Amino acid sequence: MDLFLKNGTIVTQNQTRDIFQGHLLIRGNRIAAMGPDISNPGVPELNVENLVIVPGFIQTHIHMCQTLFRNLADDLELLEWLSERIWPMESAHTPDSLRASVQLSLVELFKNGTTTVLDMGALHHTNVIFEEMARSGIRGFSGKVLMDTEPSYYRQDTAENLAESEQLIQQWNGAANGRIGYALAPRFVLSCSDALWDGVRDLSEKYNVFVHTHASENKRETELVKTQTGMGNIEFFAHKGLASPNLLLAHCIWVSETEMNLLQENDIKVLHCPSANLKLGSGFAPVPQYLQRGINVSLGSDGAPCNNTLSIFQEMRLAALIHKPRYGVKSITAQDVVDMATINGARALGLEDEIGSLEVGKKADLVILNLNKVNTIPADNVYSQLVYSAHTDNVLHVMVDGEWVVQNQQVLAYNENEVVQNAWKELTALLKRLNRPN
């Protein structure tokens, strides 16, 4: 698409975090020019006066297969939450119910300005997730969930896990003109054998793909890992040869000083999910310490059953607030949090040269917001508006790869009413398969 965005407030998120009143020219799928004085070379024009343009938001830990289970797993700690609710419901997915869950996720994500996701995938029917990502226009990574030890009803043979993962890598990594990527998705240490971890390492090295997993989320989980392996989660990953910039770890709450050093020395990425961590009673990661050490921290909503929303605005607000009582009111600024939701997310995914900021030559992934509303005015600090005041209703238009995915608050790839109706239908059928009331 060729388009001239005229008279907007442009929040660049570039190295010097410039913000200016001006214009932005898109040619194809990239930003061709931007500034206060550039002229329209004769392409279609959109007047964005009194609106704010920001880089597309990036969420680096999502479970789209779980969105159908929203509001069905409250008031449980992690291990009970998994064993009593999540694993049974995930195991009951059919291709149709998984598709309904993913579509519901994508509509919600687009409406809150999320343009890129790192999704945890599913144990079965993983092609469905990639198909919907390709169809919707989102930029993202996903992968087949890998589990070969427990629970007995929801696991797969080690060799089958690895063979299917390799086939999916070959099919989907780099698909949709590079919008889609693959990330290996071993669930966590307690559900994967040593042989599976070895295979994950070998596939990651062979294809240069990410390893996306959970680490040190819950105190009891961390203690069980220590009992089983004699090590902490991150020490175990280092022992397995996985400690590298390609290792993306959700949570990292219960970490030792040794493990914090491993994160720093190996450029391992931390995926911070504050809402889910609090809802499951897990605690929260020492993010100010991570940032002081130069450890890259980005944001994710995790899964709808442990949140219960996929809103990047909620994650930004909570990420800014929860650390202040312990670390001080200046420990995390609103700008720090917008960094986590944009350029830090891009760095986590190795895409900082392509997305995460609005700069000439980068991909045209952006969000246009109306911050001149009752919930966001008056203001002289756009970072404060975005983090503490804004919500989904402030999002007007969303673009990914130079194409609109949301216009005038309407998601283009899906009929929202049909998505909602289908979600109800598929959830009802799934719960019947489990012999559970809705």
KOLTI-311042 format. One line per field, with one value per residue: x, y, z of N, C-alpha, C in turn. Coordinates in steps of 0.001 Angstrom, whole numbers, plus 500000, padded with zeros to 6 digits. Layout:
residues N
n_x: (X ...) $
n_y: (Y ...) $
n_z: (Z ...) $
ca_x: (X ...) $
ca_y: (Y ...) $
ca_z: (Z ...) $
c_x: (X ...) $
c_y: (Y ...) $
c_z: (Z ...) $
***
This chain:
residues 438
n_x: (500844 500537 500670 499978 500296 499000 499760 499956 500687 503686 505092 508087 509797 512432 516079 516624 514178 512362 509637 507264 505307 503879 504339 503972 505175 504224 505415 504552 505269 506767 508183 508747 509406 509528 508591 508406 508152 507883 506499 503490 503901 501972 500320 497597 495947 495675 494217 495425 495191 495300 495514 497420 500303 501805 504397 503481 502148 503828 503466 504934 504367 501880 498968 497129 495523 494136 492216 489535 488873 488497 487654 487112 488856 489512 491053 493014 496205 499265 500060 497809 495950 496836 496635 493993 492293 493387 495025 493160 491145 492602 493348 490972 490508 489432 490219 488342 487445 489854 490446 488377 489120 491577 490820 489155 491104 492765 491099 490654 493308 494101 492276 493226 495564 497756 500253 502155 502875 504145 503354 502333 501366 500007 499447 498319 497020 498359 498764 496441 496653 498754 497603 495488 496915 498293 496131 494911 496606 498348 501598 503793 504934 504749 504373 504489 503301 505353 505384 506231 506234 504373 500942 499689 497558 497852 500135 502924 504793 508358 509951 507955 507034 509307 509684 507305 507531 509766 508768 506789 508350 509688 507529 506289 508072 509060 506954 504140 505185 507286 506073 505378 506807 508691 508736 510165 508421 508675 506952 507427 510040 509118 507422 508804 511139 514664 515680 513933 514485 517122 516660 515183 517129 518884 517282 516762 519316 519879 517990 518073 516088 513840 513644 510981 509697 508473 509635 510567 508187 506472 506657 506491 506653 509273 510701 510123 511400 514022 514260 513950 515993 518212 518920 518209 515646 516804 519482 519324 518612 520944 522727 521803 522661 521210 521292 521201 520896 518632 516906 513870 512219 509387 508206 510187 510403 511127 514144 517621 520645 522762 521376 520325 522650 523231 521152 521872 524507 524183 522406 519718 516236 513662 510254 507725 504850 502717 499946 498949 500758 500101 497401 497475 498750 501512 503596 505920 508174 511583 511809 512931 515564 516409 516354 518283 520546 520712 519252 517003 513630 510349 506777 503811 500456 499943 497795 494240 492721 494177 494234 492169 492289 493494 494734 497111 497281 496434 498503 500707 500036 499922 502515 503923 503066 503305 505878 506660 506096 508038 510507 510631 509233 510326 511438 510453 509546 506921 507808 509760 508067 506550 508666 509119 506846 507216 509952 511606 510200 510527 513316 513476 512494 514291 513887 514473 515571 513584 510984 509193 509861 509214 510699 512512 512679 511990 509514 506052 504395 502011 500057 497202 495923 493289 493877 492659 490461 487972 489108 491810 492704 493422 496759 500345 502170 502788 503601 502745 499994 499582 500319 499073 496464 495194 493101 491549 489456 490564 491972 492055 492883 494814 497809 499630 502579 502284 499597 496171 494775 492935 490387 488849 488136 487246 487869 489350 489750 487951 484496 483247 480969 480284 482548 482310 479861 480540 482567 481151 479603 481574 482858 480783 480472 483012 483076 481073 482342 484075 482335 481419 479598 478637) $
n_y: (498805 502213 505175 508294 509556 512183 514967 513952 513052 511672 508987 507828 505858 505478 505459 507762 508301 510077 512328 513810 516325 515698 514064 510877 508677 505874 503295 500577 497982 499330 502051 504981 507666 510285 512997 516491 518161 516905 516248 515175 512821 512348 510220 508216 509778 510112 511966 512505 514296 515468 512921 510064 508325 505266 502733 499385 497307 494717 491488 489078 486652 484497 482436 481344 479163 478857 480821 480324 479309 481282 482716 480297 479160 480178 481359 479481 477994 477682 474870 473330 474690 474051 471165 470587 472127 473402 471579 469370 470741 471733 469273 468407 469817 470150 470473 472429 473696 474714 476479 478324 479401 480607 482514 484134 485115 486591 488628 490063 490776 492376 494497 495793 496851 495190 493987 492080 488782 486329 483155 480332 478043 474728 471332 469537 469734 471977 473276 474704 477053 478420 478726 480533 482716 483432 484058 486214 488426 489134 489605 487131 484454 480976 477634 474065 472753 471011 468056 465268 463733 464142 465235 461807 461487 463550 463921 463240 460946 461143 461143 461586 464133 465676 465112 466051 468743 469492 469169 471146 473429 473476 473911 476340 478313 481496 481921 483475 485775 486279 487136 485215 483162 480466 479060 476865 475001 473765 472794 473107 472460 470333 468828 467683 465379 464550 463698 464918 467637 467660 467140 469422 471417 470633 470941 473687 474719 473666 474874 477504 478640 480009 479020 478708 478905 478136 479355 479120 480086 479620 479067 476447 474887 475555 474462 471735 471298 471667 469479 467392 467758 468747 471322 474838 476202 477841 477274 474592 474804 475980 473909 472077 473149 475226 477894 480896 483734 482943 481800 482139 483119 482787 484509 483948 484411 483268 483289 482636 484356 483338 482389 484767 485944 484158 484726 487340 487058 485424 486647 485931 486130 487738 487261 489056 488743 490222 490315 487646 486413 487522 486805 484012 483848 483719 485472 488091 489010 490173 492775 495484 494925 493268 495065 496915 495379 495159 493167 491975 492762 492013 492149 490190 488914 486372 483628 483692 482337 482836 485506 487895 488671 489789 492200 494574 497041 496696 495057 496781 498859 497464 496429 498760 499533 497504 497151 499366 499633 497935 498550 501288 504454 505471 503379 501976 503497 505089 505301 503285 501075 501301 500899 498154 497077 497529 498175 496488 494102 493613 493222 490868 489047 489113 491048 493730 495372 495613 496066 497548 500172 503394 504161 505262 502948 500777 498190 498837 498684 499691 501697 503703 506053 507629 509834 511943 511910 511401 509682 510039 512665 515767 516121 516059 514205 511652 509026 508495 508694 506470 504289 504503 505410 504880 502643 499862 501121 503461 502867 503289 502642 500009 498783 496304 495277 497116 496961 497502 496120 496703 499030 502004 500918 498400 495039 493640 491101 489305 488665 490032 489426 486884 485452 485540 484164 481655 480920 480534 478320 476350 476172 475152 472612 471555 471466 469600 467359 466984 466401 468480 471160 474242) $
n_z: (500000 499175 500944 502502 505581 507267 509276 511945 515416 515949 517441 517666 518810 518198 518462 519917 520896 519621 519302 517263 515529 512456 509312 507636 505251 503454 501457 499682 501793 503638 505580 503960 504150 506593 508731 509789 507607 505151 501876 500241 497744 495863 496469 497867 500673 504203 506653 509779 511826 515151 516079 517257 516282 516705 517028 516063 518609 520405 521484 523431 524638 524374 524552 522250 521833 524154 524489 524175 526598 528418 531545 532764 534550 537147 540226 540995 541688 539732 539065 539731 538221 535648 535676 536493 534903 532450 530895 530533 529013 526796 525696 524679 522390 519033 515503 514667 517063 517990 515926 516273 518747 518131 516217 517788 519533 517767 516802 519185 519842 517624 517915 520157 519262 518912 516887 516416 517498 519783 519988 521936 520802 520148 521217 519415 516031 515069 512645 512161 513675 512390 509874 510401 511373 509049 507377 508718 508724 510720 512221 513282 515476 516066 517371 517620 520643 522908 524665 526526 528818 531035 531427 531347 529559 527837 526066 523899 521920 522080 519699 517790 518536 517854 515135 513977 514664 513133 510541 510560 510894 508432 506777 507623 508630 507894 506195 504407 503114 504833 507158 509015 511464 513001 516249 518430 520917 523673 526596 529513 531933 533523 531942 529895 528566 529045 526593 524820 525265 524338 521627 520938 521262 519184 516877 517024 516611 514067 512347 513094 514808 517291 520771 522760 525884 529241 532399 535760 536911 539044 542546 543637 541341 540578 542709 542312 539872 540718 542461 540638 538730 540016 539627 539028 536825 534731 534972 534257 531531 530559 531101 529251 526902 525807 526382 525014 522719 521345 523118 524643 527415 529279 532106 534566 537401 539938 540424 540849 541905 540429 538201 537205 536344 534275 532486 531770 530736 528533 526882 527061 526603 528473 529063 530125 532066 533687 534573 534441 536165 538632 538880 539067 541424 541503 541903 540955 538356 538896 537466 537391 538237 536177 533999 534806 534518 531815 530623 528249 528380 527576 526843 527545 527322 528133 528700 528027 530073 532387 532856 532551 529877 526667 526420 525573 526751 529390 530312 530047 531843 534308 534435 534820 537338 539375 540327 541738 544600 545759 544535 544241 543205 540877 539579 537382 534501 532548 529918 529860 529916 527559 525838 526406 525233 522582 521053 522615 522457 519727 519694 521197 519394 517392 515464 515447 513518 511719 512794 515619 516003 514563 511751 508892 506303 507814 508457 507827 510359 512458 514778 515057 517188 519029 521355 522432 524256 526866 528740 528545 528518 530379 528949 528804 528208 526301 526725 529318 528886 527168 528791 531345 530966 528462 526537 524813 523389 522493 520233 516808 514098 512643 511321 509558 508076 506042 505355 506098 509007 510867 510567 511418 513875 513214 512665 509839 508701 509743 510560 513316 514892 513929 514679 517470 517883 516832 518586 521002 520202 519676 522156 523757 522609 523129 525945 526355 525364 527428 529417 531032 532554 530955) $
ca_x: (500000 501157 499772 500579 499624 499225 499481 499809 501746 504394 505928 508950 510508 513783 517111 516525 512776 511808 508200 507091 504109 504288 503749 504660 504902 504376 505519 504515 505133 507813 508153 509650 509838 508754 509125 507427 508119 507829 505304 502847 504341 500870 499707 496421 496273 494778 494466 495425 495315 494839 495683 498782 500787 502848 504732 502596 502514 504368 503264 505887 503954 500429 498451 495873 494672 493406 491281 488192 488663 488439 486717 486825 489953 489871 491337 493852 497634 499702 500066 496416 495343 497175 496177 492545 491509 493947 495378 491962 490462 493446 493329 489672 490423 489406 490632 487335 487456 491111 490314 487526 489913 492592 490138 488767 492339 493275 490222 490945 494655 494091 491503 494011 496761 498851 500551 503068 502742 504838 502306 502857 500926 499146 500045 497752 496341 499086 498602 495305 497142 499504 496657 494769 497879 498534 494895 494514 497524 499223 502987 503914 505624 504086 505027 503802 503651 506073 505212 506363 506317 503106 500165 499671 496535 498115 501556 503205 506091 509453 510314 506847 507118 510401 509457 506242 508086 510633 507909 506137 509379 509904 506328 505782 509064 509261 505775 503366 506113 508140 505322 505198 508027 508494 509459 509980 507612 508595 506066 508319 510952 508431 506640 509670 512245 515995 515824 513183 515266 518261 516139 514844 518398 519428 516448 516988 520599 519811 517165 518215 514774 513753 513069 510040 509219 508197 510717 510557 506945 505777 507644 506453 507207 510729 511206 510040 512490 515257 514260 514062 517215 519312 519247 517116 515230 517725 520690 519056 518706 522369 523284 521364 523198 520171 521461 521625 519888 517433 516080 512868 511697 508262 508047 511470 510073 511881 515480 518761 521656 523472 520539 520264 523897 523096 520308 522635 525702 523811 521402 518439 515172 512627 508923 507078 503390 502341 498562 498854 501550 499354 496143 497802 499430 502881 504593 506234 509610 512347 512080 513918 516915 516738 516641 519575 521599 520669 518497 515851 512324 509203 505501 502804 499245 499855 496568 493010 492235 494969 494490 491511 492211 494721 494976 498451 497166 496402 499851 501573 499681 500317 503978 504420 502628 503535 507251 506939 506191 509261 511736 510583 508311 511046 512124 509929 508815 505990 508588 510329 507041 506290 509801 508875 505751 507544 511296 512123 509564 511211 514629 513282 512195 515333 513296 514642 515898 512401 509787 509432 509971 508837 511899 512592 513226 511380 508181 504946 503556 501724 498743 496745 495032 492712 494132 491950 489181 487809 489949 493241 493073 494461 498044 501509 503116 502113 503922 501827 498677 499544 500506 498188 495120 494593 492611 491214 488570 491349 492600 491220 493354 496008 498437 500722 503241 501765 498193 495264 494097 491820 490039 487704 487876 486683 488852 489002 489850 486884 483248 483360 479793 480380 483593 481744 478862 481232 483283 480181 479233 482679 483077 479725 480800 484216 482730 480328 483337 484653 481225 481385 478611 479184) $
ca_y: (500000 503529 506008 509437 509886 513633 515814 513193 513034 510428 508485 506993 504798 505320 505419 508958 508371 511324 512491 515059 516555 515671 513183 509596 508130 504422 502757 499130 497557 499985 503498 505562 508997 510813 514251 517585 519005 516153 516488 514020 512706 512039 508938 508434 510507 510012 513038 511977 515435 515214 511508 509649 507141 504567 501428 498304 496669 493367 490643 487980 485374 484359 481089 481550 477970 478895 481941 479755 478893 482476 482712 478921 478610 481206 481077 478290 478187 477210 473444 472886 475341 473221 469774 470475 472858 473742 470395 468682 471487 471711 467936 468210 470626 469651 471572 473493 474476 475461 477599 479324 480039 481464 483660 485004 485761 487550 489797 490844 491329 493484 495638 496556 497391 494226 493670 490940 487912 485057 482286 479065 476949 473667 470005 468935 470608 473255 473941 475628 478336 479088 479107 481740 483822 483845 484656 487436 489528 489426 489148 486328 483177 479974 476338 472939 472501 469747 467421 463813 463027 464175 464108 460641 461616 464735 463928 462611 460296 462090 461197 462200 465560 466312 464972 466986 470090 469751 469332 472450 474438 473514 474410 477648 479326 482426 481941 484722 486853 486535 487554 484097 482460 479299 478989 475597 475329 472823 473478 473507 471370 469205 468045 467294 464500 464985 463436 465946 468878 467518 467301 470832 472136 470295 471578 475128 475001 473295 475811 478838 479097 480269 478091 479511 478026 478755 479125 479727 480851 479341 478601 474991 474364 475725 473466 470416 471237 471475 468088 466486 467942 469247 472664 475732 476137 478469 476449 473388 475147 476149 472558 471424 473843 476069 479285 481700 484762 482322 481250 483117 482528 483453 484654 484177 485060 482684 483056 482871 485277 482611 482345 486114 486100 483393 485519 488488 486664 484714 487440 485231 487128 487535 487617 489456 488606 490584 489988 486207 486071 487901 486062 482661 483929 483229 486494 488823 489006 491353 493469 496562 494354 492815 496216 497474 494508 495131 492004 492427 492381 492396 491912 489308 488712 484956 483034 484296 481773 483273 486932 487099 489521 489841 493621 495088 498207 496209 494592 497952 499551 496667 496362 500019 499754 496507 497175 500600 499493 497252 499117 502746 504975 505783 502166 501668 504644 504781 505092 501941 500083 501368 500184 496714 496698 497843 497843 495321 492948 493374 492636 489487 488224 489314 491868 495145 496130 495616 496567 497996 501631 504014 504724 505062 501658 499699 497742 499698 498107 500871 501866 505089 506158 508902 510058 513168 511424 511713 508841 510279 514086 516485 515413 516559 513089 510591 507738 508342 508402 505102 503264 504602 505900 504383 501274 499416 502069 504540 502376 503508 501922 499195 498353 495333 495024 498046 496690 497672 494962 497339 500376 502544 499980 497166 494071 493405 489701 488494 489247 489864 488735 485470 484882 485373 483086 480381 480596 479940 476993 475406 475944 474250 471260 471099 471109 468337 466280 466802 466169 469584 472196 475524) $
ca_z: (500000 499219 501754 503184 506836 507344 510449 513174 516427 515640 518537 516819 519523 517663 519497 520750 521308 519111 519095 516521 514723 511063 508314 507436 503915 503319 500095 499820 503199 504431 505786 502959 504588 507720 509231 509873 506408 503897 501069 499627 496351 494973 496837 498721 501893 505354 507614 511148 512735 516525 516396 517619 515566 517470 516448 516449 519870 520251 522666 523255 525232 524225 524279 521530 521937 525424 524596 524296 527993 529268 532687 533194 535355 538125 541640 541121 541452 538426 538778 539755 537061 534495 535741 536688 533911 531142 530105 530040 527956 525595 525109 524030 521172 517664 514621 514628 518308 518020 514989 516917 519793 517507 515627 518896 519989 516792 516809 520384 519739 516666 518401 521128 518637 518835 515484 516376 518661 519953 520508 522444 519957 520666 521061 518211 515061 515076 511353 512240 514188 511322 508817 510805 511402 507663 506861 509429 508462 511857 512189 514490 515606 516890 517270 518254 522041 523067 525974 526353 530098 531761 531946 530462 528517 527020 525735 522613 521855 521862 518281 517059 518834 517126 513690 513584 514757 511974 509368 510668 510613 506988 506107 508025 508995 506789 505327 504276 502782 505988 508346 509930 511847 513869 517519 519135 522098 524797 527556 530596 532283 534135 530970 528780 528926 528626 525160 524099 525328 523417 520275 520767 521034 517864 515856 517083 515968 512653 511583 513674 515272 518721 521746 523555 526943 530543 533358 537101 537020 540290 543520 543756 540082 540627 543662 541674 538889 541491 542938 539493 537943 540827 539148 538703 535423 533788 535044 533469 530120 530249 531108 528018 525739 525233 526799 523865 522394 520781 524188 525069 528642 529934 533551 535263 538683 541043 539870 541739 541392 539372 537002 536661 535589 533024 531593 531287 529969 527309 526169 527080 526658 529488 528596 531377 531988 535059 534953 534684 537342 539825 538969 539520 542715 541309 542214 539730 538050 539348 536208 537503 538281 534825 533150 535225 533999 530360 530150 527466 528933 526765 527516 526969 528121 528481 528189 528541 531341 533543 532746 531514 528698 525871 526176 525838 527635 530769 530680 530229 533093 535463 534461 535370 538716 540424 540846 542464 546065 546174 543982 544219 542194 539636 539120 536047 533969 531458 528696 529950 529624 526118 525235 526523 524343 521180 520570 523330 521844 518461 519988 521635 518223 516380 514406 515783 512305 510858 513471 516990 515997 513291 511150 507448 505926 508586 508047 508242 511416 513272 515380 515128 518343 519453 522777 522807 524769 528283 529593 528320 528590 529639 528997 528083 528218 525554 527346 530439 528315 526642 529824 532505 530663 527222 526453 523460 522712 521906 519004 515628 512918 512871 510070 509625 506793 505043 505039 507216 509610 511560 510126 512159 514973 512681 512180 508446 508277 510336 511031 514761 515416 513575 515527 518817 517848 516623 519822 521922 519708 519835 523584 524227 522149 523824 527315 526288 525226 528763 530355 531990 532219 530490) $
c_x: (500879 500189 500576 499729 499998 498840 499242 500904 502422 505362 506857 509482 511870 514796 517031 515081 512129 510290 508012 505721 504523 503595 504601 504204 505201 504417 505570 504309 506147 507569 509201 510177 508976 509404 508064 507225 508016 506498 504765 503272 503217 500218 498450 496818 495223 495164 494340 495663 494630 494880 497154 499123 501928 503225 503720 503077 502871 504161 504053 505568 502441 500126 497108 494956 493809 492327 489845 487855 488603 487334 486390 487903 490436 490270 492046 495309 498055 499513 498661 495660 495600 496478 494658 491738 492171 494288 494160 491277 491298 493369 492027 489509 490311 489966 489633 487340 488743 491029 489454 488294 490927 491943 489695 489968 492750 492405 490532 492316 494705 493393 492253 495372 497951 499044 501470 502895 503758 503869 502910 502346 500014 499828 499593 497151 497048 498959 497485 495766 497872 498583 495934 495700 498127 497320 494644 495345 498446 500654 503188 504677 504732 504856 504211 504254 504269 505938 505337 506451 504990 502272 500044 498668 496824 499619 501723 504595 507182 509782 509218 506815 508135 510187 508384 506728 508937 509806 507242 507125 509559 508723 506058 506842 509379 508087 505119 504292 506948 507406 505276 506541 507707 509332 509155 509366 507538 507889 506825 509087 510187 507654 507474 510848 513573 516175 515087 513934 516475 517816 515753 516097 518917 518605 516642 518284 520549 519097 517263 516852 514789 513285 512273 509437 508943 509327 510457 509347 506350 506779 507666 506983 508733 511354 511176 511126 513817 515368 514544 515421 518438 519714 517999 516786 516299 519072 520520 519171 520161 523065 522957 521871 522212 520341 522048 520601 518609 516523 515178 512087 510573 508413 509361 511265 511012 513271 516547 519696 522449 522672 520381 521528 523837 522225 521109 523759 525348 522745 520095 517339 514110 511307 508047 505557 502771 500924 498429 499608 500814 498090 496368 498549 500889 503936 504808 507741 510300 512778 513044 515356 517342 517137 517978 520743 521633 519993 517251 514559 511237 507937 504634 501620 499110 498548 495342 492501 493026 495177 493308 491304 493528 495116 496397 498386 497131 497786 500798 501291 500176 501839 504583 504141 503217 504929 507528 506982 507506 510517 511749 509784 508999 511702 511710 509129 507845 506748 509250 509308 506652 507437 509569 507844 506060 508953 511900 511489 510203 512576 514493 513133 513218 514884 513505 515051 514695 511182 510179 509626 509541 510047 511902 513293 512627 509990 507116 503986 503265 500280 498433 495682 494474 492903 493508 490533 489139 488728 491428 493650 492830 495813 499132 502578 502446 502419 502997 500420 498576 499530 499419 496724 494440 494057 492141 490361 489315 491987 491625 491603 494632 496506 499546 501274 502650 500323 497336 494741 492921 491632 488786 487183 487223 487802 488426 488950 488667 485635 483170 482167 479839 481440 483053 480754 479528 482001 482342 479824 480337 483002 482036 480028 482014 483892 481883 481283 483994 483602 481189 480300 479321 479111) $
c_y: (501244 504469 507119 509757 511316 514199 515034 513492 511678 510101 507455 505742 504498 505455 506612 509244 509688 511234 513818 515110 516539 514582 511917 509013 506642 504078 501242 498743 498228 501485 504114 506926 509405 512096 515328 518323 518232 516404 515183 513939 512327 510702 509225 508971 510246 511096 512477 513105 515119 513738 511205 508363 506530 503289 500376 497635 495197 492610 489347 486728 485319 482874 481247 480330 477996 479967 481463 479403 480082 482331 481318 478345 479635 480592 479745 478687 477400 475713 472860 473463 474526 471865 469647 471118 472892 472511 469586 469426 471520 470354 467650 469034 469740 470757 472728 474331 475281 476667 478715 480094 481015 482691 484655 485787 486883 488796 490679 491511 492518 494708 496427 496971 496462 493811 492466 490122 486780 484163 480946 477853 475961 472327 469350 470031 471959 473998 474975 477011 479100 479537 480402 482944 484342 484576 486046 488648 489858 488983 488289 485040 482245 478669 475272 472801 471106 469252 465909 463049 462992 465341 462987 460775 462759 464868 463192 462012 461306 462249 461857 463707 466254 466241 465948 468423 470418 469964 470705 473593 474594 474119 475885 478695 480203 482534 483318 485916 487275 486990 486478 483432 481312 479444 477644 475874 474178 473488 473998 472267 470140 468347 467529 466452 465112 464814 464483 467276 468818 467708 468728 471648 471889 470942 473085 475505 474724 474357 477259 479420 479236 479041 478944 478598 478837 478425 479851 480614 480778 478726 477079 474329 474428 474713 472059 470238 470985 470035 467122 466563 468306 470663 473523 475629 476650 477761 475179 473687 475351 474789 471819 472122 474772 477551 480101 482784 484193 481705 482354 482526 483380 483372 484938 484954 484593 482290 483384 483900 484622 482611 483733 486418 485349 484130 486641 488066 486037 485433 486660 486272 486740 488077 487818 489459 488951 490175 488512 485815 486413 487066 484638 482660 483532 484185 487350 488944 490272 492214 494640 496049 493875 493998 496853 496665 494470 493895 492502 491865 492902 491912 490901 489166 487291 484405 483686 483650 482209 484777 487830 487903 489435 491282 494024 496295 497773 495750 495765 498636 498769 496569 497637 500148 498780 496575 498374 500421 498883 498004 500647 503260 505286 504548 501738 502875 504195 504550 503719 500894 500110 500719 498676 496240 496933 497347 496652 494036 492598 492733 491172 488554 488401 490191 493360 495993 496277 496271 497087 499483 502115 504760 504404 503738 500490 499364 498682 498907 499239 500864 503357 505169 507563 509020 511359 512803 511604 510886 509159 511741 514600 515787 516220 515479 511889 509225 507470 508020 506935 504059 503310 504889 505210 502967 501009 500428 503248 504149 502548 502613 501167 498687 497363 495135 495891 497825 496898 496329 495422 498728 500811 501541 498668 496268 493615 491934 488855 489329 488983 489119 487239 484770 484604 484210 481721 479955 479952 478512 475980 475149 474975 472812 470704 470674 469837 467155 465976 466450 467216 470561 473464 476549) $
c_z: (500000 499917 502421 504405 507201 508713 511736 514184 516317 516774 517923 517518 518887 518793 520438 521181 520879 518974 518368 515849 513257 510277 508176 506102 503895 501841 500213 501268 504108 504544 504854 503367 505770 508204 509227 508557 505108 503201 500524 498166 495389 495235 497659 500093 502965 506342 509027 512158 514056 516905 516641 516880 516364 516732 516899 517723 519622 521551 522469 524057 525274 524047 523558 521617 523190 525493 524727 525739 528956 530322 533208 534100 536374 539467 541855 540950 540213 538201 538817 538557 535797 534549 535817 535562 532522 530321 529677 528894 526679 524902 524363 522750 519935 516767 514618 515902 518437 517092 515607 517984 519210 516880 516697 519421 519053 516720 518020 520303 518784 517239 519473 520577 518590 517385 515329 517645 518597 520704 520893 521678 520648 520431 519766 517322 514900 513750 511381 512695 513098 510196 509161 510937 509991 507100 507436 509066 509611 511552 513428 514321 516414 516729 517956 519705 522149 524501 525768 527683 530844 531271 530912 529318 527545 526802 524415 522664 521478 520387 517450 517287 517932 515619 513210 513652 513537 510714 509372 510427 509112 506251 506384 508330 507786 505843 505315 504068 503987 507230 509419 510199 512782 515126 518161 520503 523098 525975 528766 531030 532754 533141 529809 529289 528504 527121 524329 524119 524398 521970 519959 520479 519619 516749 515840 516378 514471 511824 512071 514046 516788 519490 522725 524611 528208 531510 534666 537300 538420 541268 543614 542490 540099 541587 543068 540614 539584 541990 541791 538817 538778 540479 539100 537223 534459 533814 534212 531971 529696 530176 529810 526753 525061 525551 525653 523621 521785 521839 524749 526228 529228 531446 534289 536560 539787 540547 540910 541113 540266 538080 536381 535857 534267 532014 530947 530351 528628 526489 526000 527310 527691 528955 529834 531201 533338 535454 535297 535940 538630 539974 539473 540854 542660 541823 540985 539596 538553 538163 536355 537565 536908 533938 533513 534688 532465 529787 529438 528050 528003 527453 526773 527900 528628 527927 528793 529831 532574 533525 533145 530232 527947 525568 526533 526771 529102 531209 530893 531560 534303 535575 535045 536860 539728 541037 541753 543990 546531 545766 543947 543032 540866 539019 537718 535586 532882 530154 528698 529500 528146 525351 525262 525508 522868 520843 521309 522808 520524 518686 520408 520442 517102 515226 514627 514582 511383 511501 514858 517134 514628 512746 509665 507152 506688 508051 508605 509116 512389 513761 515419 516211 518468 520962 523269 523267 526283 529176 529482 528391 530007 529807 528319 527985 527552 526136 528528 529943 527886 527753 530884 532152 529487 527384 525027 522713 522101 520577 517841 514457 513274 511522 510364 508219 505674 504640 506281 507697 510461 510963 510861 513187 514508 512155 510789 508072 508727 510583 512531 515356 515118 514414 516927 518851 517692 517868 520835 521496 519977 521302 524133 523840 522879 525249 527363 526144 526569 529814 531449 531587 531769 531634) $
***
